[in-house]
Amino acid sequence: MASQTDRIEKKIVLKAPRARVWRALSDAKEFGAWFGASFTGAFAPGKKMEGTITSKGYEGFKFEITVDRMEPERLFSFRWHPYAIDPKVDYSAEPATLIVFELEEVDGGTQLRVVESGFERIPLARRAEAFRKNDEGWGMQLKNIERHVTEAR
């Protein structure tokens, strides 16, 4: 079993149908809208995608994800280098963490669970900060997706 410092897990019940939440996760343009990034192209399993941050304070910052799995209306996952924000550092040799979004129908909407795991393989010099920043970040991102899927469209 993974330790408390290897994985971040968050859950939220979204007052939206599972199909709506799935679209917000699996469509690169929609994902970027709530996540605060822009992507060119469509998400597909095995595809490497470069994102550009659009969030205030980090505008223009580039990052890369590799889409892992896409199981319609059930699971979306990708890998990335957590909190890889120093433009002078090449993070490509570091292990990536795995982010898994799972959807489940529940009373009142859709439960979204996000788990990011693999922090114990991140170099010790930056592991604690990456874990802390991403723990805070996923809390904010769940609020962002909640706003995104419940606003009138």
Secondary structure, DSSP 4 states (H G I P E B T S, - for coil): ---TTTEEEEEEEESS-HHHHHHHHHSHHHHHHHHTEEESS---TT-EEEEEE-STTSTT-EEEEEEEEEETTTEEEEEE-TT---TT---TTSPPEEEEEEEEEETTEEEEEEEEE-GGGS-HHHHHHHHHHHHHHHHHHHHHHHHHHHS--
